[in-house]
Amino acid sequence: MDITIIGGGIVGLATALQIQSANPKLKIVVLEKESTLARHQTGNNSGVIHSGLYYKPGSLKAINCIRGYNMLLDFCRSNEIPFDLCGKIVVATEQQELPLLENLYTRGQQNGLTNLKKLQAEELKEYEPHVAGLSGIFVPQTGIVDYTLVANKYGEVFQKNGGTIHVNEKVLDIQHTNTNSVVITQTASYTSKLVINCAGLYSDKIARMTVPNLNVKIIPFRGEYFKLKKEKEYLVKNLIYPVPDPNFPFLGVHFTRMAKGGVEAGPNAVLAFSREGYKKSKINVSELAESLAWPGFQKVAAKYWRTGMGEMYRSFSKAAFTKALQKLLPEIQESDLVEGGAGVRAQACDRNGGLVDDFLILEDTGVINVCNAPSPAATSSLAIGETVSKLALNRF
């Protein structure tokens, strides 16, 4: 093999596809520890096609989101994957959010978004009749899609063009020789010139196999959702978002019409007690201990403890969760919500307490580690894949 890619989520598969299309002669294998592809972050996210509104101009997130957005839409069109560019509104519900909303509008323009529309309180109702707010922005580029379908189609195209995917292959170790790297799984070993780590929630663990003094750790944050009861789905036409807290790398509880049908409300953001802790009851003692012992997480917890306590309270109190949603939709009642799913976001945190805000791609001998690829990585997947592909092809 020329290249071994670890991780069969949307970023790993997009990377495989992009390398293959740039150099079809290379032999590439993708290893996935689960029995199916796209099981974790890809399969449990809210299915939003992000426009690139939020990200710092010039950052990897901004560049890859906007480029990836167009690539994703082209891919969906040419492979007949349904999507809907329904647009979204971002709503300021308090006076102190108005300057932040203005900043978002400016940032969207700097990132090249056209036809953004500022909305007065009464204009919000034209887009979302049941919403309450002081003012807002309409973002026409935002849409919805089923990312599991997208990721599986990436895998299908990759295999049809000669690529190899092996599921049920959990990586246990990576060993370097002078010229090659050997990836050892529970059933086999794979020798290749280059290893690309796209392991998502376990990307830091895989990276530490070759870079022992890695300066970041993945801290898993669970995002829990409620669903609107069928008879209450009329309250939400498309997507309704709050103005995000600029100090916290999450977007706040919002309403999302889903590509598969139904309307989700959420997510909150609480520390998961396991990297794949989709339920409160799922506790992995050693993974939790690692998170709590990481100096960077301790600093984050000290800095954001108030926000964290609020998120935790909402996790255990449906009434508190409902109250947060009522800021945007005052008509919502606790009885309108039924428990939905949950996702776990792999958030890289550095030793000094910085929650890494941008995509983080680290190169080393024989390896490229994608160490931070949270939202909007699904939207950006083909652009991230292209970025990694260029780094990879420099080695051949």
Order of alpha helices (4+ residues) and beta strands (2+ residues): beta-alpha-beta-beta-alpha-beta-beta-alpha-beta-alpha-beta-beta-alpha-beta-beta-beta-beta-beta-alpha-beta-beta-beta-beta-beta-alpha-alpha-alpha-alpha-beta-beta-beta-alpha
